[in-house]
Amino acid sequence: MSTIRLDPSDSVATARTPLQIGEEGAIQLIPRGHKIALEEIPKGAPIRKYAQIIGYASEPIAKGAHVHTHNVEFRATDTEYSFATNLRPVQPVTPSTFQGFRRAGGKVGTRNHIAIITSVNCSATAARRIARHFTPQTMAQYPNVDGVTAFVHGTGCGMAGDGEGFAALQRVMWGYARHPNVAGVLMVGLGCEMNQIDWLMEAYGLTPGPLFQAMNIQDVAGLQRTLEIGVEKVTAMLPLANRATRTECSASELTLALQCGGSDAWSGITANPALGHACDLLVAMGGTGVLAETPEIYGAEHLLTARAATPEIGETLIERIRWWEDYTARNHGSMDNNPSPGNKKGGLTTILEKSLGAAAKGGTTPLNGVYKYAEPVTAKGFTFMDSPGYDPASVTGQIASGCNLVAFTTGRGSAFGAKPAPSLKIATNSEMFARLEADMDINAGTILEGESVEEKGHEILAALLATASGQQTKSEAQGLGDDEFVPWQIGAVM
């Protein structure tokens, strides 16, 4: 067959290959990955894929016609939610193991970085210059340290000193400062910014020590002296960080960020369901999966509330959905603004269709927790963290929440990488995998060629365990991850 129909109730199918007129009943040319109407669809009637509504016909659609943005309209969701009605707990299994860094507090890291964290954009240059001092030649003396990385951002001042934006930024800073993949921390500020380092340390009980240092440019007499002192402080940390060695750890110590970017029509058919199966396997071992990107579950949230372990967890997710509806309305946007031109070129038509595919990354197990952006994830099993759909901002929040590993699916292609958590990239189709093989770690396009979702899920989990043990991902090998630290900036810039 040249098309894929995902459910008997679907009114559209997806073209495996470009369809010529007359092929599979097509009355128009249908690009690969795009939808063909399987029946006549009257104007205003719902269009179904995944056995769910993905949009409404904006004009009469003939059987065999191309179904896409030119004849499909988006409508906001109006769903009656059910809670805890689709609970499918997994049978616990003996966890696999990996070689990780066990920290003094009991958490386990998959990498061993020294982080230079800025409180404000004004100290970004200082942080970058300190980090650049530690060249590959210098770091060769410390084989157990994965790098000295500057985490810089474009905010920290010109913002309210309380409220959602300020709290989110402080959670990000605290999350990175106490991340299990970080052995040592140097915080660098200017001194007069709204986001004061002292406030963060007091609020989160951070205390200075050999592996945790802080300084302000204004207090140490300018940029040059800041660079000198910063290099001295990090140099003193390196021998201590290098003492850390990998030991055997349970897979239950893994907290996996479930992420997608540059999605296409195959995302919800190949890579995302396969990653979802890998998540189910990890959950069965006692590990944690963290789904995010709230705008990209819009229209699929009812599937997640039905999986909520308690009504309260489901209600928390719906509260986040309502916040986003208000947020986009206040900024004169629409939830359907989310599918990018690349998404649409790849065959995705509405946010509802994109979300139904994206939610598949979360597998099938109960939803055990819903968290604010960068809030520490404390529940085991499958969880959700509120974030934008913008990949760097979303992953930054997931890492701050405690994710020590990232799985990133992509259909159009992505050169994304993250620090301090390694990012494993999974291609949705074989053509893109072959074109971007230097950037892709796993090809899930083989599912379209006969491999099962379950087989690919096992392959993904094995690759995640190898990555957690120190095997470099393609993005790490290319040095990616220094510029993908993007805290979500919520609220007015003053």
C-alpha positions in Angstrom: 0.0 0.0 0.0 1.1 3.5 -0.8 -0.9 5.0 2.1 -1.2 4.5 5.8 -4.6 4.6 7.5 -4.0 4.7 11.3 -7.5 3.8 12.4 -10.7 2.5 10.7 -12.6 5.6 11.8 -10.1 8.0 10.1 -11.3 10.0 7.1 -7.8 10.5 5.8 -4.7 8.4 5.1 -1.0 9.5 4.8 0.8 9.0 1.6 3.9 6.8 2.0 5.2 8.1 -1.4 4.1 10.9 -3.7 0.7 9.9 -5.2 0.1 10.6 -8.9 -3.5 11.2 -10.1 -5.3 7.9 -10.2 -2.9 6.2 -7.8 -4.7 5.0 -4.6 -7.8 6.9 -5.9 -6.0 10.3 -5.8 -7.7 13.0 -7.9 -4.9 15.4 -7.2 -1.1 15.1 -6.7 -0.5 14.2 -3.0 3.0 14.9 -1.7 4.7 12.3 0.4 3.7 12.5 4.0 0.5 14.5 3.2 -3.1 13.4 3.6 -5.6 12.0 1.1 -9.3 12.0 1.7 -10.7 8.5 2.0 -14.3 9.7 1.7 -16.3 12.8 0.8 -16.0 15.3 3.6 -18.8 18.0 3.7 -17.9 21.6 4.5 -17.7 22.1 8.3 -17.4 18.3 9.0 -14.7 17.0 11.3 -11.6 15.4 9.8 -10.2 12.4 11.7 -6.8 11.0 12.0 -5.5 8.8 14.9 -9.3 8.3 15.5 -9.3 11.9 16.7 -10.4 15.2 15.2 -7.5 17.1 13.6 -9.6 19.9 12.1 -12.7 20.8 10.1 -13.3 21.0 6.4 -13.3 24.7 5.3 -14.8 23.7 2.0 -16.3 20.4 0.6 -13.5 17.9 0.1 -13.9 15.2 -2.5 -12.8 11.6 -2.0 -9.2 11.3 -3.2 -8.4 15.0 -2.7 -5.3 16.5 -1.1 -6.2 17.4 2.5 -4.1 20.2 4.0 -4.1 23.9 5.0 -6.0 25.0 1.9 -9.1 23.1 2.9 -8.8 22.5 6.6 -9.5 24.9 9.4 -8.6 24.9 13.1 -11.1 25.3 15.9 -10.2 25.6 19.6 -10.8 22.5 21.6 -14.1 22.1 23.5 -13.7 18.8 25.3 -15.3 17.3 28.3 -12.4 15.8 30.2 -12.3 12.5 32.0 -9.8 11.7 34.7 -8.1 8.4 35.6 -10.2 6.4 33.1 -7.4 4.9 31.0 -4.9 3.7 33.5 -2.5 1.1 32.2 0.3 0.6 34.8 3.3 -1.4 33.6 4.5 -4.6 35.3 7.7 -3.7 37.2 10.8 -5.4 35.8 14.3 -5.7 37.1 16.1 -2.5 36.0 18.9 -2.5 33.6 22.1 -0.7 34.7 24.4 2.0 33.3 27.7 3.5 34.4 26.9 6.9 36.0 28.3 9.4 38.5 26.7 9.0 41.9 26.6 12.3 43.8 26.9 12.9 47.5 23.2 13.6 47.8 22.2 10.3 46.2 21.3 11.6 42.7 23.1 10.1 39.7 24.6 12.0 36.7 25.2 10.9 33.2 27.9 13.5 32.6 30.4 15.4 34.8 30.5 19.1 33.9 31.6 22.3 35.6 29.0 25.0 35.0 29.5 28.7 34.9 26.0 30.1 35.4 25.1 33.8 34.8 22.5 35.7 36.7 22.1 38.3 34.0 23.0 39.0 30.4 25.5 41.6 31.6 27.8 38.9 32.9 27.5 36.7 29.8 30.7 37.8 28.2 32.7 37.2 31.4 31.3 33.7 31.7 32.0 32.8 28.1 35.6 34.1 28.3 36.3 32.2 31.6 34.9 29.0 29.9 37.1 29.5 26.8 40.2 29.5 28.9 39.8 25.8 29.5 40.9 24.5 26.1 40.9 20.9 25.0 44.6 20.8 25.8 43.9 21.9 29.4 40.9 19.6 29.9 43.0 16.6 28.7 44.5 16.7 32.2 41.1 16.0 33.7 39.7 13.0 31.8 36.7 12.5 34.1 35.4 16.0 33.5 33.2 16.4 30.4 33.8 20.2 30.1 33.6 23.7 31.5 30.4 25.2 30.1 29.1 28.7 30.3 25.3 28.9 30.6 24.4 32.4 29.6 21.0 34.0 28.8 19.5 37.3 27.7 17.5 38.2 30.8 17.9 38.7 34.5 17.2 42.4 34.7 14.5 44.7 33.4 11.9 42.3 35.0 9.6 42.2 38.0 11.3 41.0 41.2 8.5 38.6 41.8 5.8 36.7 39.7 6.0 33.9 37.2 9.0 35.2 35.1 11.3 35.8 38.1 10.3 32.5 39.8 10.9 30.5 36.6 14.4 32.0 36.0 15.4 31.3 39.6 14.2 27.7 39.3 16.3 27.3 36.1 19.4 28.7 37.8 18.8 26.5 40.9 18.1 23.4 38.8 21.3 23.8 36.8 23.4 24.6 39.9 22.1 21.4 41.6 21.9 19.2 38.5 23.4 15.7 38.9 25.3 16.2 35.7 27.2 19.1 37.2 30.1 18.6 39.6 31.1 22.2 40.2 29.4 25.6 39.8 30.7 29.2 39.4 27.9 31.8 39.4 28.8 35.1 37.8 26.7 38.3 38.1 27.1 42.0 37.5 25.9 43.1 40.9 23.0 45.5 40.4 20.6 43.2 38.5 17.1 42.3 39.6 18.1 38.6 39.7 20.5 38.7 42.6 22.7 35.7 43.2 22.5 36.2 47.0 18.7 36.0 46.8 18.9 32.7 44.9 21.4 31.2 47.4 19.2 32.2 50.3 16.0 31.0 48.8 17.4 27.6 47.8 19.8 27.0 50.7 22.9 27.1 48.5 26.1 27.6 50.4 29.6 28.4 49.1 32.2 25.7 49.1 35.1 24.2 47.1 32.7 23.2 44.3 30.2 26.1 44.5 31.5 29.7 44.1 29.8 33.0 43.2 31.1 36.5 42.4 29.9 39.8 40.9 31.8 41.9 38.4 31.1 45.1 40.3 32.5 43.6 43.5 35.8 42.4 42.1 36.7 45.6 40.3 35.7 45.0 36.7 35.8 42.5 33.8 39.5 41.7 33.6 39.8 41.0 37.3 36.6 38.9 37.1 38.2 36.8 34.4 41.3 36.2 36.4 39.4 35.3 39.6 37.0 33.1 37.6 39.8 31.2 36.0 41.4 30.7 39.4 38.2 29.4 40.9 37.4 26.9 38.1 41.0 25.7 38.0 40.7 24.9 41.7 37.5 22.9 41.1 38.9 20.8 38.3 41.0 18.3 40.3 38.0 17.8 42.7 35.6 17.2 39.9 38.0 14.8 38.2 37.8 12.6 41.3 34.3 11.5 40.2 34.2 8.1 38.5 31.5 6.1 36.9 29.9 3.3 38.9 27.1 0.8 38.1 23.7 2.5 38.7 20.1 1.4 38.2 18.2 2.7 35.2 15.6 3.8 37.8 18.0 6.8 38.3 17.4 8.1 34.8 15.0 11.0 34.2 14.4 11.3 30.5 13.4 14.5 28.7 10.9 13.6 25.9 11.3 16.2 23.2 10.6 16.7 19.5 11.5 19.4 17.0 11.2 19.9 13.2 8.2 17.4 13.2 6.6 16.0 10.1 3.7 13.6 9.3 5.9 10.6 10.2 6.7 11.9 13.8 3.4 10.5 15.2 3.7 7.2 13.2 7.3 6.2 13.7 9.7 8.0 16.1 7.3 9.3 18.7 5.4 6.0 19.3 8.8 4.2 19.4 10.1 6.7 22.0 6.9 6.3 23.9 7.5 2.6 24.0 11.1 3.2 25.3 9.5 5.5 27.9 7.2 2.7 29.0 10.1 0.3 29.3 12.1 2.9 31.4 9.0 3.4 33.6 8.7 -0.3 34.2 12.3 -0.2 35.5 11.4 2.6 37.9 12.7 5.5 35.8 11.0 8.8 34.9 9.9 10.3 31.6 9.1 14.0 31.3 6.9 15.2 28.5 6.8 19.0 27.9 5.8 21.6 25.2 2.3 22.4 26.4 1.2 24.1 23.1 2.1 20.8 21.4 -0.3 18.6 23.4 -3.1 21.1 22.7 -6.0 19.0 21.3 -4.5 15.8 22.8 -4.7 16.8 26.4 -7.9 14.8 26.9 -5.8 11.6 26.2 -3.4 12.6 29.0 -6.1 13.5 31.5 -7.6 10.1 31.0 -4.2 8.7 32.0 -3.9 11.0 35.1 -3.3 8.9 38.2 -5.6 11.2 40.1 -8.2 13.8 39.2 -6.0 16.4 40.8 -3.1 15.6 38.5 -5.5 15.9 35.5 -7.0 19.2 36.7 -3.5 20.6 37.0 -2.8 19.8 33.4 -6.0 21.5 32.3 -5.2 24.6 34.4 -2.0 24.8 32.3 -3.9 24.5 29.1 -6.3 27.3 30.1 -3.2 29.5 31.1 -1.9 29.0 27.6 -5.2 29.9 25.9 -5.2 33.1 27.9 -1.5 33.7 27.3 -1.9 33.4 23.5 -5.0 35.5 23.5 -3.4 38.3 25.5 -0.6 38.4 22.9 -3.0 38.3 20.0 -2.0 34.8 18.9 -3.7 31.5 18.4 -2.8 28.0 19.6 -2.8 27.1 15.9 0.1 29.4 15.3 2.4 26.6 16.5 2.8 24.4 13.4 5.8 26.0 11.6 6.2 26.3 7.8 8.5 23.3 8.0 5.9 21.3 9.9 3.3 22.1 7.3 5.7 21.3 4.4 6.2 17.9 6.1 2.5 17.2 6.0 1.2 18.5 9.4 -1.9 20.7 9.0 -3.1 21.9 12.4 -1.8 22.0 16.0 -4.4 19.3 16.8 -2.7 16.9 14.3 0.8 17.9 15.5 -0.2 17.4 19.2 -1.7 14.0 18.7 1.5 12.8 17.2 3.7 14.6 19.8 1.8 13.1 22.8 2.8 9.7 21.6 6.3 10.3 23.0 4.7 9.8 26.5 3.9 6.2 25.9 0.9 4.6 27.6 1.5 4.5 31.4 -0.3 6.6 34.0 0.5 10.3 34.2 1.9 10.6 37.7 2.7 14.4 38.0 2.3 17.8 36.3 4.9 20.4 37.1 5.5 24.1 36.4 8.4 25.1 34.1 11.8 24.1 35.7 10.1 22.8 38.8 11.9 19.8 40.3 10.2 16.6 39.1 9.8 14.4 42.2 7.4 11.7 40.9 8.6 8.5 39.3 7.0 7.2 36.1 5.5 9.3 33.3 5.2 13.0 34.1 4.6 16.4 32.4 6.3 19.8 32.7 4.7 23.0 31.4 6.8 24.7 28.8 6.7 26.5 25.4 7.0 24.5 22.2 10.3 26.3 21.4 12.8 23.5 21.8 15.7 25.3 23.5 13.5 26.9 26.1 11.6 23.6 26.7 14.7 21.5 27.1 16.3 24.1 29.4 13.2 23.7 31.6 13.4 19.9 31.5 17.1 19.8 32.4 16.4 22.3 35.3 13.7 19.9 36.4 16.3 17.2 36.8 16.4 15.4 33.4 19.8 13.8 33.0 19.2 12.6 29.5 17.3 14.0 26.4 15.6 12.0 23.6 14.8 14.3 20.7 12.7 13.1 17.7 12.8 15.0 14.4 11.3 14.6 11.0 12.5 17.6 9.1 16.0 17.4 10.7 17.6 19.2 13.6 21.1 20.0 14.8 20.0 20.4 18.4 22.3 19.5 21.3 22.0 20.2 25.0 24.4 20.5 28.0 24.8 19.3 30.6 22.4 16.5 29.6 23.3 14.6 26.4 20.7 14.7 23.6 20.0 11.5 21.5 18.3 12.4 18.2 15.9 10.1 16.5 14.9 10.5 12.8 11.3 9.8 11.8 12.1 8.8 8.2 15.0 7.0 6.4 15.4 9.7 3.7 16.2 12.4 6.2 18.3 10.1 8.3 20.5 9.4 5.3 20.7 13.1 4.4 21.6 14.1 8.0 23.3 11.0 9.3 26.1 13.0 10.9 23.4 14.5 13.2 21.0 11.6 13.7 21.7 8.8 16.3 18.8 6.5 15.4 16.6 5.9 12.4 13.0 5.2 13.2 12.1 5.4 9.6 12.6 1.6 9.5 9.2 1.3 11.0 7.8 2.3 7.7 9.8 -0.6 6.2 8.5 -3.3 8.5 10.2 -3.0 11.8 7.8 -2.8 14.7 7.4 0.1 17.1 8.3 -2.2 20.0 11.5 -3.3 18.4 12.6 0.3 17.8 11.6 1.2 21.3 14.0 -1.4 22.7 16.7 -0.1 20.4 16.1 3.5 21.6 16.3 2.3 25.3 19.6 0.5 24.6 21.0 3.6 23.0 19.9 5.8 25.9 21.6 3.4 28.4 24.8 3.5 26.4 24.6 7.3 26.2 24.0 7.5 30.0 27.2 5.4 30.4 29.3 7.9 28.5 28.9 7.1 24.8 28.9 10.3 22.9 25.8 11.4 20.9 26.2 12.9 17.5 25.5 16.3 18.8 28.1 16.0 21.6 30.7 14.8 19.0 30.0 18.0 17.1 30.3 20.2 20.2 26.7 21.3 20.3 25.0 22.5 23.5 26.7 25.7 24.5 24.1 28.0 23.0 20.9 26.0 23.7 20.5 27.3 27.2 17.4 29.5 26.8 15.3 30.1 30.0 11.7 30.9 29.2 11.2 34.6 29.5 7.7 35.1 30.9 6.2 38.6 31.4 7.0 42.2 30.6 10.6 43.4 29.9 10.9 46.8 31.6 
